[in-house]
Each structure stands twice: as structure tokens, then as C-alpha cells.
Amino acid sequence: LSLSDFPKSPAFFSDSRIYGGLDMAHTGLRDGHCFAAVQGNSLVAFHEFGMASSLDVAAWIRRFNKSHKLTSINMDLAWSESVFDQLKYEIDCVQVSFAEKSPDEVAQRQYGNVRAYGYFRLAKMHRGGLCVDVEPSEWIDGGIVAEYKREIVNTHFVMDKMGRLLIEPKDDVRTRLGRSPDPADAMMLACLSRAEADLPAIAHRRNDKNRLKKYARMMG
């Protein structure tokens, strides 16, 4: 992604469901917990907890869920066990291992793991109208969007021996940015379950064969 790929306003997308993503940190060294949530093409939550306790993280998410009913939350499997156990009976929570396979056979041939799949899918969503340029609020921290953009445009990809795409290791990003890309990982997790926007329906005149042929060529 480049900065020009981020839309200034959300493209219309009628999905009313709200998807959350939680990236939990480990050591606190240039690292911290982060939560993001999207509704359609709009950002509705983006918050960094620092190294708050799992009790505080779960309490914040509960408050958000009362205000904005979450459809589901994807959590990084590595350090989310405690928060998962606290919220799993209240919210549909899914623990995601970044190293697991992509969700279908086609994606598995293209991406080396679900983290790569999720990042490239996220980039596609931004190009399709997913907007993060919003004013700070009770649920969106000031400055976090700028930090997120800095992280994601400075995250590189590599290819494995089978020619599949992979996102570079987090340690490489930490070295380049001076911090862990927690907002980027949280946003990727939030968008991992969000439906992709459908192409708008195009009405054709019943007997206009030329238009139908042109449309078929455009769609491949």
C-alpha cells in the first residue's frame, strides 16, 4: 500500500455487521495490546491499551460491545488466551494463529500463511473504499490512524521457496519502525472476517448484445 491508496471517505457498503480484531502483546518492549473494529467500509474503533492487564482489555471491549454490538472478534492466538476465556461466552471470539493456512485452496497456493492472506486482503479493501480517516472519539485514539498508516506502508512482503507471498517477520518491522506493528495486526484481524464488497449490479437492456459482450470482457 501507498498513502494514496487510503480513501478520504468510506465507499458505500451495506454490511451492518461489526467485526473486531485484537492483537495482544507479550513483553511490552516496543509492543502493546491493540483493538480495532470495522463496520462496512468505516472504522468504528481503534484503541491501544499499552501493556494493560487482560482484565482491563476485556472490560474495555465489553463497554464497546454494549455500545456497538460486535458480530465477532478475531484474536491473535499467541497471547490472547486470558481475554478469550473472559469474553467467549459473551461475544463470538475466534483465536487465529498467524502461521495457519489461508482459508481456501486457491489462497493457499498464493499465500504462505493466513497473516499474508489477511494483509493482502486488507490492502485490497482499502483500495476498494475501506476508510480509516476519522476523527478521534471515545473509541478511536488520537494519532493511531497516522501510526497505522506508517506501519502498513512500511511493511514489506517476501516470497517463500514455493513462490507464495509472506509478510516479513515482525522483528524486521520493529527494527525499521522502532515499535511493533500492533495497530496494523489488529486491523488485519478485524478485516479477516469482514465480507468483501460486491461489485455494483449493472442493468443492461435486454437485447443489447454488444453491451453484454463488453461487460463479459471486463469481468474476464
N, C-alpha and C positions, 0 to 999 in steps of 0.2 A: 504493500500500500504506500501511496504518497499522500501528502496533506491535501492535495487537490481531489482525492477520492472521497473525502468526507463531505456529505451533503450538508447544506446550511439549514435545511428544514426536512422533516420526515416525508418520504413519499407515502401516498395513501396505501394503507394495507389494513384490511378489515378485521384481522385476527385480534380478538379482545383478550386472549389469554395472556397471563403474565408469567414469564419464565425467569427464574433466579439462577445465579451461579456463585458459588462460594469457593474461594481459594484460601486454604488455611496454611499458615506459615509454620516453620519448625524452630529455628534458632533465634530469630529476631535480629540477626546480623544482616542489615540491609534487606530485611524481609518483614512482612506483616500480613495479617488476615485482611481479606477484601471481599466485598459482596457487590454484585451488580444485578440489575433486573431490567428486562425489556418488555414492552407491550407493543406488538406490531412492529413498526419502524421507529418507535420512540423509546428513549431512555427514561426509566422511571425511578431508578435507584442506583447509586454508585457511592460506596462508603468504604473507607479504610479504617480498620479497628486498631492498627498497630499490633501490639502483642497482648491484646485484651484476653481475658480468660474465656474459655468455651462457654461458660455460663453467661457472660456479658454478650458474646456473639449471638447465642441462641435467643437471649432476651430481646436484642435489637431486631432480629429477624421476626420474632413473634409480634412486636409492635408494628413492623412494616406489614406483616400479613393481615393484621386486623384492619389496617387502612387500605391495603391493596391485596386482595385475595390472590395468593400465589397458586398457579397451576402446578408447578413443580420446582424443585431446586436440584441442580447438578452440583455435586461437591467433589473436589479433588480427593481421591481415596487416601492419599498419603497420610494426612494428619486430621481428617475430618471426623473420626470415629465418635468422639465425645459429642460434638454438635449433632451429628446424625442420630445418635441414640436419644438425644433430648427432643428432637423435632419429628422423628419418623412417624409418630402416631398422630401428629397434627397436620403435617404437610407431606405431600408426595416427594420424598427425598431419594435421590439416586447417587451412589458413590461411583465415580468414574476414575479408572486408572489411566493416566496419560499414555501408558505403554500398551494398552489393549488395542485390539484390531479395530479398524474402521467398521462402520455398521453394515456394509454390504460388500458383495464380491467385487463389484466394479471399483468402489473406493479403495478396497484392499489392494488392488493392483496398482493404484496410483499413489496411495499414501502409506507410509511405513507404520503409522500408528494413529490413534484417534486424536492425539494432540495436533498433528499435522493436518488431519482432515478438518478438525474444528477451526484452526486458524485460517486455512484457505477458504472455508465456508464463510467465516466471519468477514473476510475481505470481500467476498462476493456480495454479502448482504449490505455492507457499506456502499459498495458501488451501485447496489440496487435501491438505495434510499434509507438505510438504517442511520438515523441521525443521533449524535451524542452532544451536539452543540446546544445545551440548555442552561438555564440559569441555576445557580446553586439553590438548594432548598433544604427542608428538613431531612430529606432522604438522599440528596446529592451534594457531596462535599465540594467546596470551592477549590479550584485548582486541579481536581482529579481528572477532569476530561483532558486538560492540556498534558498532564503526565501520561495518561493512557495513550494519547496520540504519539507522544515522544517514544513510548515503549514500542508500540506496534509498527511504526515506520522504521525503527531501528532493530527489529527482529528479523533475522535472516533465515533462509532455508538452505538445506543441503540435500544431497541425494545419496541413498544407500546403495549397496552393491547390486541390488535388483532394479535400480533405476527409479525407486519410489521416493517421493518427497518426504522430508523430515524437517521439523523446526530445530534449529540449533539448540544445544544444551543450555539450560538456564544459567549455568555458570558463565558462559560466554556473554550472555546478555547482561548479567550482573557486572562483569568486568567492563563492558562498554558503557553502561549507563550509570554505574555506581549504586545500583539497587536492583532488587528482584522485580520482574515484570508482573507483579501481583494483580494490578487492575486489568492488564491485558488477559491474564489467565482467567480471571473472574468473568470478564465479558465473553470470552470464548465459551466458557462453561454455560453461561446464561443463554447463549445463542445456539448451543449444541442441539437443543430440543425444539427451538422455535421453527415453525414451518417456514419454508421459503415462499416468498410471494409468487402467486401465479401470474403468468403473462395476461394482460388485459384481453378480454374477448373482443374479437373484431367481427363486425357484422358484414356479410357480403351479400350483394344482390344475387338472387337465386341462379340467374343464367349468365353471370359474368365469369366465364371460364378463364379469361386472361388474369383477372384479379386472383382467382383461386390458385392458378399456377404460380403466380408471382409470390403469393403468401407461402405456398408449399416450398418454393426455393429458399425463401428467407428462413424458414424453420428447419431447413436441412433435410 
